[in-house]
Amino acid sequence: MEYNIPTSLPTCKRIFLTLILFSSIFATGQNQEQSMKIKGQYNSLKMQAITKELSKDFTASKERMMNMAKAKGWIVSKTLDNGNFIELQEVGPDGAPIYYTTFNDHVSNVSRANTLYSGGLLKLDLTGKGMKVGVWDGGVARTSHQEFSNRAIIGDAAHSLSPHATMVLGTLIATGIKERARGVAFMANATTNDWTRDKLEVAEAAANGLLLSNHSYGIESERVPDWYFGSYIKVSQDWDKIMFNAPYYLMVTAAGNSQKMGHNSAPIHGTSAQGFDLMLGFAASKNGITVSAVDTEIDSQGNISSASVANYSSFGPMDDGRIKPDIAGGGNGIYAPNSTTNTSYDTSSGTSLATPGITGSMLLLQEYYERLNGNFMKAATLKGIVLHTADDVAADGPDYKMGWGVMNSKKGAELIAGRDYTSLIKEDTLIMDGSKTFTVIASGKQPLIASISWTDPASDHVNKGEVNDLTPALVNDLDIRVYKDGREYLPWKLSAANATSAATRGDNRVDPFERIDIEGASGTYTIVVTHKGQLLEGTQNFSLIVSGIKMNDCNVTAPIGATFGSVTDTSVEIGWEAQQDALFEVSYRDMTTETWKTEYTYESELLIGDLKIGSKYEVRLRTYCSENIASEQSEGLEFIFNGLQTDVEEENLTYGEFSADTPLHFSIYPNPAAERISFNGIKGGNAKYAILTTTGLTVKTGDANGSEIDVTSLASGLYILSVQDLQGVSSTRFYKD
C-alpha cells in the first residue's frame, strides 16, 4: 500500500497523521531495536554502579548469612507441610534470619485480559508475541514443558526445578495445549531464574530493556520480628533504586497469604486476627505493583457482578500510610503446568498465581501501546493506567485490602486506544518550583478521572528496628488538583491508623500515585500538577492520565455524501460532507488489482491521480478522530475513468465544483536508508526538498534536482521527506537506519 502525507498542514496535524502511518509500518513486540532504544535512555554508568553495589552487598551478606546459619543451627531451605518452599536469603539488621517463601495456597477472565484476544470483546488479537518477561522464583520452571513451545529459557545458573515456578510461568505464558491452562500472554517469551541473586540479575536485565518481572514470593512472615511488617527496609530501598534508574522497568510482586496467620502481634491498626499490616520486604517498595487475590463473578461483557478479597490474601497498610497492595487479581483454583513431567498439570490458589495474571495483563497492555504508538510506556505510565482503570468494588476509593480494585485490562486498553480523543496520556517532567497546567473538557458520559503516577527516588531512610515507624518513604511529593468555577477537587487518601475506614479526599503526602474522581462532570476543568519541598536532582518525571473527557468534536462515523468533481486526463476529485476535527483516509484501487493507494487529508475533498482512461476503480473513505480511533470504511464507490467523461456507477453521485492542482508524484529508495536516498519521478530544475522529524522540526533542506540526498548525519528514526516543484508539493516517509 502506498501513502502520501500532505505537508501543507499545521504541525500538530502533521504529527497526528505521521503517528498513524508510523503505527502501521512497524510490527509489535519487544525486538532488539526496542530494547536498545530503552537502554539508550538510561544512565549506563549509574546502572553499572548499582549493579556493582548489589553484587558487593550480595557477596558480603551471603558470607555473613551462611556463617550465622552454621553457628545458630538455622535451616537453609525446606519444603513445608503446606507445599510452600522456603530458603534463607539474608540476615536483617537486628540479626533475624530472613526467609523467602513461595505463596501457594480463569486468571485472564478476572483481569479481563481475555477481552484483548482475537475472539475477545475488543478483538485486538493481542497474544504477547515478541514480548519478553522475567520470572524470579524459588527455583526455575520446567522449560521443556509442552506448554512453553521453546519460548522459555533459564536465565541464570540455577538448575533446581520448581513446581511453583512452573505454575507461575505457565499462568503467564502457557500456550494452551490444554485450554484451561492457557497463560495470559500465551505467546510471550520468558526467562526463568531462581531468587538467589534476584536484585543483581534484575538490575542487569532492566539496564538492557526488560519491561516487567514477576516475583510470586516474599519474606516468610512467621520468622521475622513485628517491626518488619509495613516497614520500608533496605530490600525495599534496593528495588526502588533499580526502578528509579531504569524507568521503563516495573516489578510485580505478590502480597502474600498470611491474612489469617496472626504473625504480626503489633499491627499499626486493629488486632493480629484482622490481618492488617502484613506487607514485607520488596512488597513494600514504592514503585512496584503489589498484588492481592480476589474472588469474583464476572459476566459475559467483562463486568464484575460481585468481588471480595480472598480469605488468605495479606492486607496492608504500610506503616507510613501508603496504599498496599496496589491491585487485585484472580488467584483461586488456577490450573497450570506442573514440573513433574513435560505434560503434567496441577491446580492451586494464592497471591502467587494472582500475580502472573496481573503481570501478563500488563505485558499485553504494553504490546497494545507499542502497536499504536511505536514505543513502550514508562513503568509509571503503565502502573498509572492499571490503577486508574481498576474496578472499584468496595467502598468509594482505594482500600488496604485490594488497593485500587480489580484490574480491568479492557478499560486499560480502551483508555490507550482513546488517547487524544476521549483520554489523555502524557509523560511529562516537573522542575523545581515549577507547575504544569492542563485544561480539559468533560465528556459528560463518564466520570472525569485524573491521575498522576511517578517513579520516586529511593528513600535514604530505612527502618532498622522501630515498630510501626511513621516516617514517609516518599521523596518527591507531587500533587494533583482539579479546579472548576472556584471549586478545588482533591485526590483520594487513606489513614493507616484507621485502616478499616473508607478513603477520604485530601492532601496525599505518602503515595507516588494520586487520583481524583469527579462524578457528573460537565464543562471545562483545569488540572494542575505541583510539588512540595525540594525535588531530588531538581526534577521529577511523571505521567498524567485523564479519562472521561473529549479532546475534539469529531464523530467516529464513515464519511457520507460522496460526490465526484473536476476531472483531468489522469485524475478526478472526490468530495464528501465536512466534519470538524477529522482526518480523512481515502483509499482507491484499480479493480483489476488488490493493491490500494491511500492518501490522507483534513479537507473534505481530495484529487486522486495516476488514473488510466478506461479502467474501473473503487474508492473507500474512513474518518480518523485521533491516531487510534477510526470509523469503519465506507462502502466502495465504483467508477470507470474516461478522463473528462468519467462514468460514475452510483445513482446518487453528482459532480461538484472542485478544483485542485495536479500533485507532484515521486518515490525514493532505499527505504530504510542508512547513508543516502535516491529519487524517482523528479523532473525539471526547480525542485526543493525538506526533511522533517515527526514533531515537525526541519532538519535538512536542499535542491532535489540531484539524484541523491546524504542522510548519514541524521539520527535513526522516522522522517518525512517533502518535495516541492512547479507542479506543487508532495511527501513521503522514510526510516533512517
Summary of the structure (lengths in Angstrom):
residues: 737
radius of gyration: 28.5
end to end distance: 21.5
largest distance: 99.6
contacts: 2675
relative contact order: 0.11
helix: 22%
strand: 31%
